[in-house]
Amino acid sequence: MQVDLSSNYFELFALQEKFEIDEVQLVRRFRELQRMTHPDKFASASDAEKRWSVQAAAHINSAEQTLSKPLSRAIYLLQRRDVDLAVETDTRMAPEFLMMQMELRESIESLETAADPYTAAQAARKEVDQHIEQTSEAFRISFQLEELSTAREKAREWQFLDKLLAEIRDTEERLDSDY
Amino acid sequence: MAYSDKVLDHYENPRNVGTMDKDDPNVGTGMVGAPACGDVMRLQIKVNDDGIIEDAKFKTYGCGSAIASSSLVTEMVKGKTIDEVEQIRNKDIADELALPPVKIHCSVLAEDAIAAAIADIKAKQSDKNPEKVA
């Protein structure tokens, strides 16, 4: 089997181009591709072949990273449809969504001074997890129905929620290191 | 990444942090967000009967540059008319704070927050004086 560097990430892993993927297949094919491009295999190869193996390994790694995480997979699916998230330039979001973000941020900010910060952090994490679950499901459905502008909106909201989750994790780590 | 002195100053001593009553007919509220970093910014302006912005408040969750951009904006808009404030561009904010290229989007956020706050106050004013709407 050959590794075609011009193939898209889904083709590379022999996966159907959709949001739900066969994760077992992803892992299996990833290992296979890693073996095929491993530097040991190219020890006595020509310089050109060595260069190719390095490029192929990089392509395979970024493909795996993109497809294994649901949010980056969602963004990649949209990119393949020429849908630009404009994450830095388009700042318009639904007011209710931004309001909710403000409130969640406020509660995260007050975690460390809460009477029981661990429980408060856990509760905040659970709330954000629920929002992420709803948002990813809404993405899945709208993408499947080819409602790309809704899918774009959901992926943009998901990005905010993903940052919130990271923020909560940071807070939890700080709590752990303080005690 | 190193922040400029001006960013640090606004970050450490943010001006005009707070909230105004969003239902006040003289208060315009603008909320915007940047998915890239998950930043959320709320800018409020209070416009008096002469059309002058007499007060501004902000609340921003985000990096130092986003906080500095919104803090600076509250200072820039005070005492100006809506027409004058509409002329503020993200470049003015980025230049003033010496933002590096990777943080330019924070100033974009601040410019968009001004636009959103103005749109809100204009909508309220046209509700108040429907005959003025062309």
Chai-1 contact restraints between the chains, C-beta under 6 A:
chainA,res_idxA,chainB,res_idxB,connection_type,confidence,min_distance_angstrom,max_distance_angstrom,comment,restraint_id
A,V87,B,P35,contact,1.0,0.0,6.0,A-B,restraint_1
A,V87,B,A36,contact,1.0,0.0,6.0,A-B,restraint_2
A,E88,B,A36,contact,1.0,0.0,6.0,A-B,restraint_3
A,E88,B,H105,contact,1.0,0.0,6.0,A-B,restraint_4
A,T91,B,V32,contact,1.0,0.0,6.0,A-B,restraint_5
A,T91,B,A34,contact,1.0,0.0,6.0,A-B,restraint_6
A,T91,B,L109,contact,1.0,0.0,6.0,A-B,restraint_7
A,T91,B,D112,contact,1.0,0.0,6.0,A-B,restraint_8
A,M93,B,G33,contact,1.0,0.0,6.0,A-B,restraint_9
A,P95,B,M31,contact,1.0,0.0,6.0,A-B,restraint_10
A,L98,B,M31,contact,1.0,0.0,6.0,A-B,restraint_11
A,L98,B,G33,contact,1.0,0.0,6.0,A-B,restraint_12
A,L98,B,V40,contact,1.0,0.0,6.0,A-B,restraint_13
A,Q101,B,V40,contact,1.0,0.0,6.0,A-B,restraint_14
A,M102,B,V40,contact,1.0,0.0,6.0,A-B,restraint_15
A,R105,B,Y61,contact,1.0,0.0,6.0,A-B,restraint_16
A,R156,B,P35,contact,1.0,0.0,6.0,A-B,restraint_17
A,Q159,B,P35,contact,1.0,0.0,6.0,A-B,restraint_18
A,F160,B,G38,contact,1.0,0.0,6.0,A-B,restraint_19
A,K163,B,G38,contact,1.0,0.0,6.0,A-B,restraint_20
